[in-house]
Amino acid sequence: MSRGMNHKADDDYDYLFKVVLIGDSGVGKSNLLSRFTRNEFCLESKSTIGVEFATRSIQVDGKTIKAQIWDTAGQERYRAITSAYYRGAVGALLVYDITKQVTFENVERWLKELRDHADSNIVIMLVGNKSDLRHLRSVQTDDAQAFCEREGLSFIETSALESTNVESAFQRILTEIYHIVSKKALASEDKQAPESGTKIVIDDKAKEEKKKPACCGS
């Protein structure tokens, strides 16, 4: 996607929300990103190096929500980027692979890191990816749902390969964020008159970040 082609669309939104993808390497974070933002899937996926992001706008309650989805490597050696990666994020998709029990076991550690580094009001959704490989399932849906109930997370299972529930996952988390932010905006309007211009930018600095050429990774 060239910046030039999308210049007008880049500026035409009511809200900009930064959402981060976290989880072990190889669970399909980059394919979730590419499926949602470009409707693409790479079977020959390579591990993401460092950080990349892509954007897509959706409509919620008549408002244009621009989602800026950030993806990073799940490998330990890139952990130093965490504080910058989480800065300004209002949502997070915590991804595991339903065929690999260890990726689910590590969810607790990722959740702790998220809560240590991110804003305390961040909206978190647990995502069990690769639901197309149900015949190889090692993580039961009931176990994941029980974990989410205990931790206060929302939950969905997806398949980036088959494009199952990918749209729903992002729509749900962005709608939830919008409802929280719009309620806060209404509450602050009660206290003081809003400034001219209604655009609310959650993390505009990221617009200046250079986007890596994307194909797929973990």
Beta strands, then each sheet from edge to edge (+ up, - down):
strand 1: 15-23
strand 2: 51-60
strand 3: 63-72
strand 4: 89-97
strand 5: 123-129
strand 6: 154-157
strand 7: 200-201
sheet 1: 2+ 3- 1- 4- 5- 6-
sheet 2: 2+ 3- 1- 7-
end
